Amino acid sequence: MKRSDEAAFREYVSARMESMRRLAYLLCQDWHTADDLVSISITKLYRHFPRLRDDPRIDGYVRRILLRVWLDERRRPWRREEPTEVLPEVVSSVEHGVVERSGLLDLLEGMPPRRRAAVVLRIYCDLSVEETAEILGCSTGTVKSQTARGLDGLRARALAATD
């Protein structure tokens, strides 16, 4: 950005900072989050300011940026966390059925071959459904059902092995 654009950008932002902050507060109902939203919006505006500088609709553009930033923030999973006064008890891994490597190999060995292949390719090799289907020479629906049934079987056998 040119120096003249930077000076105009600073002037524009400083003139509208309070109105942007109030709008952000009205959206999110929290001053700290409002400040974060305004900061992110200003950063996004900075990239496009040279071409928007003389546009009479710039205020609407900035409001749209602010609204979209707020919507993006609301979609973040950590925003849905709820604080609690009492922490849950720590559960040991034995209670969740964590299986040793040799035990996992035994569990896999007891599975039908195509189901085992689907589980290994999807979970261990982290291949997509389409890649797995191509390797196995079957449809994507078959891969999905074989993987789901294989994982269900593994869970059931793992729970039975830990009991």
KEROLUM-870064 format. One record per residue (C-alpha): x, z, y. Coordinates in steps of 0.25 Angstrom, whole numbers, plus 5000, padded with zeros to 4 digits. Each point is the difference from the previous one (the first is absolute). Layout:
KEROLUM-870064
{u=X, w=Z, v=Y}
...
end
This chain:
KEROLUM-870064
{u=5000, w=5000, v=5000}
{u=5005, w=4997, v=5014}
{u=5003, w=5011, v=5010}
{u=4988, w=4995, v=5009}
{u=4991, w=5001, v=4988}
{u=5005, w=5014, v=4996}
{u=4998, w=5005, v=5014}
{u=4986, w=4994, v=5000}
{u=4998, w=5006, v=4986}
{u=5004, w=5014, v=5005}
{u=4991, w=4999, v=5012}
{u=4988, w=4995, v=4992}
{u=5002, w=5011, v=4989}
{u=5002, w=5011, v=5010}
{u=4987, w=4996, v=5008}
{u=4992, w=5000, v=4988}
{u=5006, w=5011, v=4991}
{u=4989, w=5011, v=5003}
{u=4989, w=4990, v=4998}
{u=5006, w=4996, v=4986}
{u=5002, w=5014, v=4997}
{u=4986, w=5004, v=5003}
{u=4995, w=4988, v=4992}
{u=5008, w=5004, v=4988}
{u=4995, w=5015, v=5001}
{u=4986, w=4995, v=5000}
{u=5003, w=4992, v=4987}
{u=5007, w=5011, v=4992}
{u=4996, w=5013, v=5007}
{u=5015, w=5005, v=4999}
{u=5010, w=5000, v=5012}
{u=5012, w=4999, v=4991}
{u=4995, w=4989, v=4992}
{u=4995, w=4993, v=5013}
{u=5014, w=5001, v=5005}
{u=5005, w=4993, v=4987}
{u=4990, w=4989, v=5001}
{u=5003, w=4997, v=5014}
{u=5015, w=5000, v=4997}
{u=4998, w=4990, v=4988}
{u=4991, w=4991, v=5009}
{u=5010, w=5000, v=5011}
{u=5011, w=4995, v=4990}
{u=4990, w=4989, v=4995}
{u=4997, w=4996, v=5014}
{u=5015, w=4999, v=5004}
{u=5002, w=4989, v=4990}
{u=4989, w=4991, v=5006}
{u=5001, w=5005, v=5015}
{u=5008, w=4988, v=5005}
{u=4989, w=4990, v=4997}
{u=4989, w=5010, v=5003}
{u=5005, w=5005, v=5014}
{u=4992, w=4991, v=5008}
{u=4988, w=4999, v=4991}
{u=4987, w=5007, v=5007}
{u=4995, w=5004, v=4987}
{u=5013, w=5009, v=4996}
{u=4992, w=5013, v=5001}
{u=4990, w=4995, v=4990}
{u=5012, w=4996, v=4991}
{u=5006, w=5014, v=5001}
{u=4987, w=5006, v=4997}
{u=4999, w=4992, v=4988}
{u=5014, w=5003, v=4995}
{u=4997, w=5015, v=5002}
{u=4987, w=4999, v=4992}
{u=5007, w=4992, v=4989}
{u=5012, w=5010, v=5000}
{u=4990, w=5012, v=4998}
{u=4992, w=4993, v=4989}
{u=5014, w=4997, v=4993}
{u=5003, w=5015, v=5001}
{u=4987, w=5004, v=4995}
{u=5002, w=4992, v=4987}
{u=5013, w=5007, v=4997}
{u=4999, w=5009, v=4988}
{u=5007, w=5012, v=5006}
{u=4989, w=5000, v=5011}
{u=4990, w=5004, v=4989}
{u=5008, w=5012, v=4995}
{u=4992, w=5013, v=5003}
{u=5008, w=5013, v=5002}
{u=4996, w=5012, v=4992}
{u=5003, w=5015, v=5001}
{u=5003, w=5002, v=4985}
{u=5010, w=4992, v=4993}
{u=4997, w=4995, v=4986}
{u=5007, w=5006, v=4989}
{u=5012, w=4993, v=4994}
{u=4997, w=4994, v=4987}
{u=5012, w=4998, v=4990}
{u=5003, w=4986, v=4995}
{u=4997, w=5005, v=4986}
{u=4986, w=5002, v=5003}
{u=4999, w=4985, v=5006}
{u=5005, w=4995, v=4987}
{u=5014, w=4995, v=5004}
{u=5006, w=4994, v=4988}
{u=5015, w=4998, v=4997}
{u=5005, w=4986, v=4999}
{u=5001, w=5001, v=4984}
{u=4986, w=5005, v=5000}
{u=4995, w=4988, v=5009}
{u=5007, w=4990, v=4991}
{u=4992, w=5006, v=4988}
{u=4988, w=4999, v=5008}
{u=5002, w=4986, v=5004}
{u=5004, w=4996, v=4985}
{u=4986, w=5005, v=4996}
{u=4993, w=4990, v=5009}
{u=4996, w=4986, v=4996}
{u=5011, w=4989, v=5003}
{u=4992, w=4993, v=5011}
{u=4995, w=5012, v=5007}
{u=5014, w=5006, v=4999}
{u=5006, w=4987, v=5007}
{u=4989, w=5001, v=5011}
{u=5004, w=5014, v=5003}
{u=5015, w=4998, v=5000}
{u=4999, w=4988, v=5008}
{u=4991, w=5005, v=5010}
{u=5004, w=5014, v=5002}
{u=5015, w=5001, v=4995}
{u=5004, w=4986, v=5005}
{u=4991, w=5001, v=5012}
{u=4995, w=4985, v=4999}
{u=4987, w=4995, v=5006}
{u=4988, w=4998, v=4992}
{u=5002, w=4985, v=5001}
{u=5014, w=5000, v=4996}
{u=4997, w=5009, v=4988}
{u=4989, w=4990, v=4996}
{u=5009, w=4988, v=5001}
{u=5010, w=5008, v=4991}
{u=4990, w=5004, v=4990}
{u=4992, w=4987, v=5000}
{u=4987, w=5006, v=5003}
{u=4990, w=5001, v=5012}
{u=5002, w=5010, v=5011}
{u=4987, w=5007, v=4995}
{u=5006, w=5003, v=4987}
{u=5013, w=5005, v=5006}
{u=4991, w=5010, v=5008}
{u=4992, w=5005, v=4989}
{u=5012, w=5001, v=4990}
{u=5008, w=5008, v=5011}
{u=4988, w=5009, v=5003}
{u=4997, w=5003, v=4985}
{u=5015, w=5002, v=4997}
{u=5002, w=5010, v=5011}
{u=4987, w=5007, v=4996}
{u=5006, w=5001, v=4985}
{u=5013, w=5005, v=5006}
{u=4994, w=5011, v=5007}
{u=4991, w=5004, v=4989}
{u=5012, w=5000, v=4990}
{u=5009, w=5007, v=5010}
{u=4990, w=5011, v=5002}
{u=4998, w=5002, v=4985}
{u=5015, w=5000, v=4999}
{u=5001, w=5012, v=5010}
{u=4989, w=5008, v=4994}
end
